[in-house]
Amino acid sequence: MAKSYWLINSQRTEVKRFIKNDKSIDGVFEFMFIDTGKIVSELEKEPPVITITISVEIDLAREIYKRLLAQGWKKTKEVWKKKE
């Protein structure tokens, strides 16, 4: 599984996960998925509900990530855990 990068908004109501599309062809067609999740309870008790997933070119994903940080979003730990 590709490494993921996580952001949470300042109101702690929404998270975003940036993860490379495993089907991307390195150096040719590189895309990332950006998942948006709504926090419905405490993060540690229940995972956010995914509201939307988009696929964008990796350069655009980096730009979106930087813009969100500039708007006050913070880096956070993984909130959708892998099932065991």
N, CA, C and O atoms as CSV, one atom per row, in Angstrom:
chain,resi,resn,atom,element,x,y,z
A,1,MET,N,N,0.853,-1.183,0.000
A,1,MET,CA,C,0.000,0.000,0.000
A,1,MET,C,C,0.893,1.239,0.000
A,1,MET,O,O,1.909,1.285,0.693
A,2,ALA,N,N,0.509,2.215,-0.767
A,2,ALA,CA,C,1.278,3.447,-0.864
A,2,ALA,C,C,1.179,4.240,0.431
A,2,ALA,O,O,0.210,4.129,1.182
A,3,LYS,N,N,2.208,5.042,0.668
A,3,LYS,CA,C,2.200,5.910,1.850
A,3,LYS,C,C,1.121,6.969,1.678
A,3,LYS,O,O,0.901,7.472,0.576
A,4,SER,N,N,0.452,7.300,2.775
A,4,SER,CA,C,-0.600,8.311,2.713
A,4,SER,C,C,-0.214,9.513,3.560
A,4,SER,O,O,0.571,9.414,4.503
A,5,TYR,N,N,-0.792,10.650,3.193
A,5,TYR,CA,C,-0.552,11.914,3.887
A,5,TYR,C,C,-1.904,12.458,4.309
A,5,TYR,O,O,-2.853,12.472,3.525
A,6,TRP,N,N,-1.986,12.906,5.561
A,6,TRP,CA,C,-3.261,13.268,6.162
A,6,TRP,C,C,-3.291,14.715,6.627
A,6,TRP,O,O,-2.310,15.235,7.158
A,7,LEU,N,N,-4.447,15.360,6.413
A,7,LEU,CA,C,-4.674,16.714,6.908
A,7,LEU,C,C,-6.026,16.757,7.614
A,7,LEU,O,O,-6.945,16.014,7.267
A,8,ILE,N,N,-6.134,17.641,8.612
A,8,ILE,CA,C,-7.391,17.859,9.320
A,8,ILE,C,C,-7.643,19.362,9.377
A,8,ILE,O,O,-6.710,20.144,9.560
A,9,ASN,N,N,-8.904,19.767,9.219
A,9,ASN,CA,C,-9.186,21.204,9.238
A,9,ASN,C,C,-9.182,21.736,10.669
A,9,ASN,O,O,-9.217,20.966,11.629
A,10,SER,N,N,-9.139,23.053,10.797
A,10,SER,CA,C,-8.984,23.667,12.123
A,10,SER,C,C,-10.200,23.449,13.024
A,10,SER,O,O,-10.071,23.489,14.248
A,11,GLN,N,N,-11.383,23.219,12.436
A,11,GLN,CA,C,-12.575,22.956,13.235
A,11,GLN,C,C,-12.690,21.475,13.638
A,11,GLN,O,O,-13.588,21.095,14.390
A,12,ARG,N,N,-11.780,20.661,13.134
A,12,ARG,CA,C,-11.762,19.213,13.388
A,12,ARG,C,C,-13.075,18.549,12.963
A,12,ARG,O,O,-13.608,17.680,13.653
A,13,THR,N,N,-13.581,18.990,11.797
A,13,THR,CA,C,-14.813,18.418,11.268
A,13,THR,C,C,-14.595,17.633,9.986
A,13,THR,O,O,-15.495,16.936,9.516
A,14,GLU,N,N,-13.383,17.748,9.415
A,14,GLU,CA,C,-13.111,17.133,8.127
A,14,GLU,C,C,-11.645,16.728,8.036
A,14,GLU,O,O,-10.767,17.410,8.564
A,15,VAL,N,N,-11.391,15.606,7.360
A,15,VAL,CA,C,-10.023,15.168,7.099
A,15,VAL,C,C,-9.862,14.910,5.608
A,15,VAL,O,O,-10.832,14.680,4.885
A,16,LYS,N,N,-8.617,14.956,5.174
A,16,LYS,CA,C,-8.290,14.609,3.788
A,16,LYS,C,C,-7.109,13.651,3.808
A,16,LYS,O,O,-6.151,13.820,4.563
A,17,ARG,N,N,-7.212,12.634,2.950
A,17,ARG,CA,C,-6.110,11.680,2.781
A,17,ARG,C,C,-5.614,11.801,1.349
A,17,ARG,O,O,-6.395,11.756,0.399
A,18,PHE,N,N,-4.311,11.954,1.212
A,18,PHE,CA,C,-3.651,11.992,-0.082
A,18,PHE,C,C,-2.874,10.682,-0.210
A,18,PHE,O,O,-2.010,10.384,0.615
A,19,ILE,N,N,-3.184,9.907,-1.242
A,19,ILE,CA,C,-2.519,8.615,-1.409
A,19,ILE,C,C,-2.294,8.363,-2.894
A,19,ILE,O,O,-3.183,8.586,-3.715
A,20,LYS,N,N,-1.091,7.894,-3.228
A,20,LYS,CA,C,-0.759,7.655,-4.627
A,20,LYS,C,C,-1.583,6.500,-5.172
A,20,LYS,O,O,-1.768,5.479,-4.509
A,21,ASN,N,N,-2.069,6.678,-6.381
A,21,ASN,CA,C,-2.803,5.630,-7.077
A,21,ASN,C,C,-1.809,4.534,-7.455
A,21,ASN,O,O,-0.874,4.774,-8.220
A,22,ASP,N,N,-2.013,3.334,-6.919
A,22,ASP,CA,C,-1.107,2.215,-7.186
A,22,ASP,C,C,-1.050,1.836,-8.665
A,22,ASP,O,O,-0.104,1.179,-9.098
A,23,LYS,N,N,-2.041,2.240,-9.431
A,23,LYS,CA,C,-2.090,1.916,-10.861
A,23,LYS,C,C,-1.325,2.936,-11.699
A,23,LYS,O,O,-1.226,2.785,-12.917
A,24,SER,N,N,-0.787,3.968,-11.064
A,24,SER,CA,C,-0.018,4.979,-11.793
A,24,SER,C,C,1.245,4.361,-12.375
A,24,SER,O,O,1.809,3.421,-11.816
A,25,ILE,N,N,1.674,4.900,-13.495
A,25,ILE,CA,C,2.933,4.471,-14.110
A,25,ILE,C,C,3.976,5.510,-13.722
A,25,ILE,O,O,3.927,6.651,-14.181
A,26,ASP,N,N,4.927,5.106,-12.866
A,26,ASP,CA,C,5.924,6.046,-12.351
A,26,ASP,C,C,6.617,6.797,-13.473
A,26,ASP,O,O,7.095,6.203,-14.440
A,27,GLY,N,N,6.664,8.116,-13.327
A,27,GLY,CA,C,7.359,8.962,-14.281
A,27,GLY,C,C,6.560,9.277,-15.536
A,27,GLY,O,O,6.972,10.123,-16.331
A,28,VAL,N,N,5.418,8.608,-15.729
A,28,VAL,CA,C,4.623,8.844,-16.929
A,28,VAL,C,C,3.262,9.422,-16.547
A,28,VAL,O,O,2.982,10.598,-16.779
A,29,PHE,N,N,2.436,8.582,-15.965
A,29,PHE,CA,C,1.105,9.002,-15.509
A,29,PHE,C,C,1.039,8.766,-14.021
A,29,PHE,O,O,0.781,7.649,-13.572
A,30,GLU,N,N,1.275,9.825,-13.249
A,30,GLU,CA,C,1.234,9.697,-11.800
A,30,GLU,C,C,0.027,10.466,-11.264
A,30,GLU,O,O,-0.117,11.670,-11.475
A,31,PHE,N,N,-0.823,9.735,-10.570
A,31,PHE,CA,C,-2.032,10.308,-10.012
A,31,PHE,C,C,-2.116,10.014,-8.529
A,31,PHE,O,O,-1.547,9.039,-8.038
A,32,MET,N,N,-2.839,10.875,-7.822
A,32,MET,CA,C,-3.104,10.651,-6.406
A,32,MET,C,C,-4.606,10.698,-6.189
A,32,MET,O,O,-5.331,11.435,-6.857
A,33,PHE,N,N,-5.050,9.892,-5.239
A,33,PHE,CA,C,-6.420,9.984,-4.778
A,33,PHE,C,C,-6.435,10.970,-3.615
A,33,PHE,O,O,-5.537,10.968,-2.773
A,34,ILE,N,N,-7.450,11.799,-3.581
A,34,ILE,CA,C,-7.683,12.662,-2.426
A,34,ILE,C,C,-9.052,12.280,-1.886
A,34,ILE,O,O,-10.079,12.532,-2.517
A,35,ASP,N,N,-9.048,11.669,-0.712
A,35,ASP,CA,C,-10.287,11.284,-0.039
A,35,ASP,C,C,-10.636,12.363,0.963
A,35,ASP,O,O,-9.766,12.854,1.681
A,36,THR,N,N,-11.900,12.734,1.015
A,36,THR,CA,C,-12.388,13.686,1.999
A,36,THR,C,C,-13.348,12.950,2.916
A,36,THR,O,O,-14.230,12.226,2.455
A,37,GLY,N,N,-13.172,13.139,4.217
A,37,GLY,CA,C,-14.029,12.480,5.178
A,37,GLY,C,C,-14.602,13.446,6.184
A,37,GLY,O,O,-13.923,14.364,6.643
A,38,LYS,N,N,-15.860,13.233,6.522
A,38,LYS,CA,C,-16.547,14.046,7.529
A,38,LYS,C,C,-16.421,13.342,8.875
A,38,LYS,O,O,-16.716,12.153,8.994
A,39,ILE,N,N,-15.981,14.082,9.881
A,39,ILE,CA,C,-15.835,13.519,11.220
A,39,ILE,C,C,-17.209,13.555,11.895
A,39,ILE,O,O,-17.793,14.622,12.086
A,40,VAL,N,N,-17.712,12.366,12.251
A,40,VAL,CA,C,-19.059,12.276,12.819
A,40,VAL,C,C,-19.054,12.064,14.325
A,40,VAL,O,O,-20.083,12.254,14.975
A,41,SER,N,N,-17.925,11.677,14.888
A,41,SER,CA,C,-17.782,11.535,16.341
A,41,SER,C,C,-16.317,11.731,16.680
A,41,SER,O,O,-15.583,12.331,15.895
A,42,GLU,N,N,-15.877,11.247,17.815
A,42,GLU,CA,C,-14.463,11.363,18.173
A,42,GLU,C,C,-13.632,10.490,17.239
A,42,GLU,O,O,-13.982,9.342,16.967
A,43,LEU,N,N,-12.524,11.052,16.752
A,43,LEU,CA,C,-11.684,10.340,15.788
A,43,LEU,C,C,-11.215,8.985,16.294
A,43,LEU,O,O,-11.159,8.026,15.523
A,44,GLU,N,N,-10.881,8.890,17.561
A,44,GLU,CA,C,-10.342,7.645,18.089
A,44,GLU,C,C,-11.417,6.561,18.224
A,44,GLU,O,O,-11.098,5.374,18.274
A,45,LYS,N,N,-12.692,6.970,18.283
A,45,LYS,CA,C,-13.779,6.012,18.481
A,45,LYS,C,C,-14.390,5.523,17.174
A,45,LYS,O,O,-14.731,4.347,17.054
A,46,GLU,N,N,-14.528,6.401,16.209
A,46,GLU,CA,C,-15.184,6.056,14.957
A,46,GLU,C,C,-14.492,6.782,13.806
A,46,GLU,O,O,-14.243,7.984,13.898
A,47,PRO,N,N,-14.178,6.066,12.719
A,47,PRO,CA,C,-13.507,6.735,11.604
A,47,PRO,C,C,-14.444,7.702,10.886
A,47,PRO,O,O,-15.664,7.542,10.939
A,48,PRO,N,N,-13.878,8.703,10.217
A,48,PRO,CA,C,-14.695,9.638,9.442
A,48,PRO,C,C,-15.442,8.907,8.321
A,48,PRO,O,O,-15.025,7.837,7.877
A,49,VAL,N,N,-16.522,9.488,7.885
A,49,VAL,CA,C,-17.296,8.951,6.771
A,49,VAL,C,C,-16.762,9.588,5.493
A,49,VAL,O,O,-16.746,10.813,5.367
A,50,ILE,N,N,-16.325,8.758,4.546
A,50,ILE,CA,C,-15.809,9.282,3.285
A,50,ILE,C,C,-16.964,9.915,2.517
A,50,ILE,O,O,-17.982,9.274,2.259
A,51,THR,N,N,-16.787,11.182,2.158
A,51,THR,CA,C,-17.835,11.893,1.431
A,51,THR,C,C,-17.520,12.026,-0.049
A,51,THR,O,O,-18.430,12.113,-0.874
A,52,ILE,N,N,-16.232,12.044,-0.391
A,52,ILE,CA,C,-15.849,12.193,-1.799
A,52,ILE,C,C,-14.423,11.694,-1.982
A,52,ILE,O,O,-13.586,11.805,-1.085
A,53,THR,N,N,-14.167,11.146,-3.158
A,53,THR,CA,C,-12.819,10.752,-3.561
A,53,THR,C,C,-12.593,11.272,-4.970
A,53,THR,O,O,-13.414,11.064,-5.863
A,54,ILE,N,N,-11.464,11.956,-5.156
A,54,ILE,CA,C,-11.108,12.419,-6.494
A,54,ILE,C,C,-9.724,11.902,-6.844
A,54,ILE,O,O,-8.930,11.577,-5.962
A,55,SER,N,N,-9.444,11.829,-8.128
A,55,SER,CA,C,-8.134,11.435,-8.617
A,55,SER,C,C,-7.580,12.600,-9.434
A,55,SER,O,O,-8.212,13.072,-10.378
A,56,VAL,N,N,-6.390,13.051,-9.051
A,56,VAL,CA,C,-5.771,14.189,-9.738
A,56,VAL,C,C,-4.303,13.872,-10.027
A,56,VAL,O,O,-3.702,12.994,-9.407
A,57,GLU,N,N,-3.748,14.612,-10.985
A,57,GLU,CA,C,-2.323,14.452,-11.267
A,57,GLU,C,C,-1.525,14.822,-10.025
A,57,GLU,O,O,-1.938,15.669,-9.233
A,58,ILE,N,N,-0.391,14.182,-9.870
A,58,ILE,CA,C,0.399,14.316,-8.645
A,58,ILE,C,C,0.817,15.767,-8.384
A,58,ILE,O,O,0.858,16.192,-7.229
A,59,ASP,N,N,1.125,16.528,-9.430
A,59,ASP,CA,C,1.512,17.932,-9.228
A,59,ASP,C,C,0.353,18.762,-8.690
A,59,ASP,O,O,0.552,19.627,-7.838
A,60,LEU,N,N,-0.851,18.505,-9.181
A,60,LEU,CA,C,-2.025,19.210,-8.678
A,60,LEU,C,C,-2.306,18.811,-7.227
A,60,LEU,O,O,-2.686,19.653,-6.414
A,61,ALA,N,N,-2.122,17.545,-6.906
A,61,ALA,CA,C,-2.319,17.080,-5.523
A,61,ALA,C,C,-1.360,17.805,-4.576
A,61,ALA,O,O,-1.750,18.199,-3.477
A,62,ARG,N,N,-0.124,17.977,-4.996
A,62,ARG,CA,C,0.850,18.706,-4.167
A,62,ARG,C,C,0.416,20.153,-3.959
A,62,ARG,O,O,0.542,20.694,-2.860
A,63,GLU,N,N,-0.094,20.776,-5.016
A,63,GLU,CA,C,-0.555,22.160,-4.917
A,63,GLU,C,C,-1.753,22.270,-3.969
A,63,GLU,O,O,-1.805,23.188,-3.150
A,64,ILE,N,N,-2.699,21.360,-4.070
A,64,ILE,CA,C,-3.863,21.355,-3.179
A,64,ILE,C,C,-3.413,21.186,-1.732
A,64,ILE,O,O,-3.902,21.880,-0.840
A,65,TYR,N,N,-2.475,20.257,-1.500
A,65,TYR,CA,C,-1.949,19.999,-0.156
A,65,TYR,C,C,-1.337,21.275,0.436
A,65,TYR,O,O,-1.611,21.633,1.581
A,66,LYS,N,N,-0.509,21.949,-0.358
A,66,LYS,CA,C,0.132,23.187,0.100
A,66,LYS,C,C,-0.896,24.275,0.396
A,66,LYS,O,O,-0.777,24.990,1.391
A,67,ARG,N,N,-1.903,24.402,-0.464
A,67,ARG,CA,C,-2.949,25.421,-0.261
A,67,ARG,C,C,-3.726,25.157,1.022
A,67,ARG,O,O,-4.028,26.083,1.774
A,68,LEU,N,N,-4.050,23.889,1.268
A,68,LEU,CA,C,-4.783,23.550,2.484
A,68,LEU,C,C,-3.960,23.894,3.727
A,68,LEU,O,O,-4.497,24.428,4.697
A,69,LEU,N,N,-2.666,23.592,3.702
A,69,LEU,CA,C,-1.798,23.957,4.829
A,69,LEU,C,C,-1.807,25.472,5.042
A,69,LEU,O,O,-1.861,25.941,6.178
A,70,ALA,N,N,-1.754,26.234,3.944
A,70,ALA,CA,C,-1.763,27.695,4.035
A,70,ALA,C,C,-3.092,28.220,4.582
A,70,ALA,O,O,-3.143,29.308,5.155
A,71,GLN,N,N,-4.168,27.445,4.406
A,71,GLN,CA,C,-5.494,27.846,4.891
A,71,GLN,C,C,-5.743,27.408,6.334
A,71,GLN,O,O,-6.828,27.631,6.870
A,72,GLY,N,N,-4.751,26.789,6.960
A,72,GLY,CA,C,-4.907,26.427,8.366
A,72,GLY,C,C,-5.113,24.951,8.646
A,72,GLY,O,O,-5.233,24.558,9.806
A,73,TRP,N,N,-5.157,24.128,7.614
A,73,TRP,CA,C,-5.244,22.689,7.846
A,73,TRP,C,C,-3.932,22.227,8.481
A,73,TRP,O,O,-2.880,22.824,8.249
A,74,LYS,N,N,-3.998,21.167,9.280
A,74,LYS,CA,C,-2.820,20.641,9.982
A,74,LYS,C,C,-2.576,19.192,9.577
A,74,LYS,O,O,-3.502,18.461,9.227
A,75,LYS,N,N,-1.319,18.800,9.633
A,75,LYS,CA,C,-0.985,17.390,9.413
A,75,LYS,C,C,-1.517,16.588,10.592
A,75,LYS,O,O,-1.502,17.057,11.730
A,76,THR,N,N,-1.983,15.383,10.316
A,76,THR,CA,C,-2.495,14.516,11.370
A,76,THR,C,C,-2.115,13.077,11.061
A,76,THR,O,O,-1.608,12.771,9.983
A,77,LYS,N,N,-2.368,12.206,12.020
A,77,LYS,CA,C,-2.059,10.780,11.833
A,77,LYS,C,C,-3.162,10.118,11.018
A,77,LYS,O,O,-4.221,10.702,10.789
A,78,GLU,N,N,-2.899,8.903,10.589
A,78,GLU,CA,C,-3.868,8.121,9.824
A,78,GLU,C,C,-5.145,7.928,10.637
A,78,GLU,O,O,-5.088,7.595,11.820
A,79,VAL,N,N,-6.292,8.137,10.004
A,79,VAL,CA,C,-7.551,7.980,10.733
A,79,VAL,C,C,-8.431,6.855,10.186
A,79,VAL,O,O,-9.376,6.440,10.856
A,80,TRP,N,N,-8.142,6.355,8.985
A,80,TRP,CA,C,-8.829,5.165,8.481
A,80,TRP,C,C,-7.859,4.021,8.631
A,80,TRP,O,O,-6.936,3.882,7.828
A,81,LYS,N,N,-8.048,3.211,9.629
A,81,LYS,CA,C,-7.132,2.106,9.921
A,81,LYS,C,C,-7.412,0.928,9.006
A,81,LYS,O,O,-8.544,0.702,8.579
A,82,LYS,N,N,-6.352,0.181,8.715
A,82,LYS,CA,C,-6.495,-1.041,7.936
A,82,LYS,C,C,-7.193,-2.091,8.770
A,82,LYS,O,O,-6.937,-2.213,9.968
A,83,LYS,N,N,-8.081,-2.858,8.136
A,83,LYS,CA,C,-8.766,-3.925,8.852
A,83,LYS,C,C,-7.813,-5.076,9.084
A,83,LYS,O,O,-7.015,-5.428,8.215
A,84,GLU,N,N,-7.905,-5.660,10.271
A,84,GLU,CA,C,-6.993,-6.757,10.616
A,84,GLU,C,C,-7.667,-8.093,10.421
A,84,GLU,O,O,-7.055,-9.134,10.661
